[in-house]
Amino acid sequence: MAVPKRKMSRSNTRHRRAQWKASVPQLTPCPCPRKEMVVPHRACTHCGLYKGRQVVEQP
């Protein structure tokens, strides 16, 4: 396993960690009439549709 030879300074550590950012999830409209925005490759939480077919029972 690689082990650093010298201690990394706080400045360098913080500069490196500053690049780790959370990204906003991409949303696509559901094919149902409401056109609710959903995360791709997931079933719609409102109507239960995935790729145009019913996969989750909704009450």
CNS distance restraints for C-alpha pairs under 8 A (distance, minus, plus):
assign (resid   8 and name CA) (resid  12 and name CA) 6.49 0.50 0.50
assign (resid   8 and name CA) (resid  13 and name CA) 6.47 0.50 0.50
assign (resid   9 and name CA) (resid  13 and name CA) 6.19 0.50 0.50
assign (resid  10 and name CA) (resid  14 and name CA) 6.00 0.50 0.50
assign (resid  11 and name CA) (resid  15 and name CA) 6.12 0.50 0.50
assign (resid  12 and name CA) (resid  16 and name CA) 6.17 0.50 0.50
assign (resid  13 and name CA) (resid  17 and name CA) 6.17 0.50 0.50
assign (resid  14 and name CA) (resid  18 and name CA) 5.94 0.50 0.50
assign (resid  15 and name CA) (resid  19 and name CA) 7.23 0.50 0.50
assign (resid  16 and name CA) (resid  20 and name CA) 7.83 0.50 0.50
assign (resid  25 and name CA) (resid  39 and name CA) 7.02 0.50 0.50
assign (resid  26 and name CA) (resid  39 and name CA) 6.33 0.50 0.50
assign (resid  26 and name CA) (resid  40 and name CA) 7.33 0.50 0.50
assign (resid  27 and name CA) (resid  37 and name CA) 5.67 0.50 0.50
assign (resid  27 and name CA) (resid  38 and name CA) 5.28 0.50 0.50
assign (resid  27 and name CA) (resid  39 and name CA) 4.84 0.50 0.50
assign (resid  27 and name CA) (resid  40 and name CA) 6.44 0.50 0.50
assign (resid  28 and name CA) (resid  37 and name CA) 5.33 0.50 0.50
assign (resid  28 and name CA) (resid  38 and name CA) 5.50 0.50 0.50
assign (resid  28 and name CA) (resid  39 and name CA) 6.34 0.50 0.50
assign (resid  28 and name CA) (resid  40 and name CA) 6.29 0.50 0.50
assign (resid  29 and name CA) (resid  35 and name CA) 5.04 0.50 0.50
assign (resid  29 and name CA) (resid  36 and name CA) 5.48 0.50 0.50
assign (resid  29 and name CA) (resid  37 and name CA) 4.43 0.50 0.50
assign (resid  29 and name CA) (resid  38 and name CA) 6.15 0.50 0.50
assign (resid  30 and name CA) (resid  34 and name CA) 7.56 0.50 0.50
assign (resid  30 and name CA) (resid  35 and name CA) 4.83 0.50 0.50
assign (resid  30 and name CA) (resid  36 and name CA) 5.32 0.50 0.50
assign (resid  30 and name CA) (resid  37 and name CA) 5.98 0.50 0.50
assign (resid  30 and name CA) (resid  38 and name CA) 6.32 0.50 0.50
assign (resid  30 and name CA) (resid  44 and name CA) 6.66 0.50 0.50
assign (resid  30 and name CA) (resid  49 and name CA) 7.78 0.50 0.50
assign (resid  31 and name CA) (resid  35 and name CA) 6.07 0.50 0.50
assign (resid  31 and name CA) (resid  49 and name CA) 7.80 0.50 0.50
assign (resid  31 and name CA) (resid  52 and name CA) 6.66 0.50 0.50
assign (resid  32 and name CA) (resid  36 and name CA) 7.69 0.50 0.50
assign (resid  32 and name CA) (resid  47 and name CA) 7.25 0.50 0.50
assign (resid  32 and name CA) (resid  49 and name CA) 7.66 0.50 0.50
assign (resid  36 and name CA) (resid  44 and name CA) 7.97 0.50 0.50
assign (resid  36 and name CA) (resid  46 and name CA) 7.69 0.50 0.50
assign (resid  38 and name CA) (resid  42 and name CA) 7.31 0.50 0.50
assign (resid  38 and name CA) (resid  43 and name CA) 7.89 0.50 0.50
assign (resid  38 and name CA) (resid  44 and name CA) 6.07 0.50 0.50
assign (resid  38 and name CA) (resid  45 and name CA) 7.82 0.50 0.50
assign (resid  41 and name CA) (resid  50 and name CA) 7.64 0.50 0.50
assign (resid  42 and name CA) (resid  50 and name CA) 6.74 0.50 0.50
assign (resid  43 and name CA) (resid  48 and name CA) 5.53 0.50 0.50
assign (resid  43 and name CA) (resid  49 and name CA) 5.51 0.50 0.50
assign (resid  43 and name CA) (resid  50 and name CA) 4.71 0.50 0.50
assign (resid  43 and name CA) (resid  55 and name CA) 7.32 0.50 0.50
assign (resid  43 and name CA) (resid  56 and name CA) 7.49 0.50 0.50
assign (resid  44 and name CA) (resid  48 and name CA) 4.82 0.50 0.50
assign (resid  44 and name CA) (resid  49 and name CA) 5.44 0.50 0.50
assign (resid  44 and name CA) (resid  50 and name CA) 6.62 0.50 0.50
assign (resid  46 and name CA) (resid  58 and name CA) 7.68 0.50 0.50
assign (resid  47 and name CA) (resid  56 and name CA) 7.91 0.50 0.50
assign (resid  47 and name CA) (resid  58 and name CA) 6.40 0.50 0.50
assign (resid  48 and name CA) (resid  54 and name CA) 5.81 0.50 0.50
assign (resid  48 and name CA) (resid  55 and name CA) 5.88 0.50 0.50
assign (resid  48 and name CA) (resid  56 and name CA) 4.58 0.50 0.50
assign (resid  48 and name CA) (resid  57 and name CA) 6.40 0.50 0.50
assign (resid  48 and name CA) (resid  58 and name CA) 6.40 0.50 0.50
assign (resid  49 and name CA) (resid  53 and name CA) 5.31 0.50 0.50
assign (resid  49 and name CA) (resid  54 and name CA) 4.59 0.50 0.50
assign (resid  49 and name CA) (resid  55 and name CA) 5.91 0.50 0.50
assign (resid  49 and name CA) (resid  56 and name CA) 6.98 0.50 0.50
assign (resid  50 and name CA) (resid  54 and name CA) 6.44 0.50 0.50
assign (resid  50 and name CA) (resid  55 and name CA) 6.36 0.50 0.50
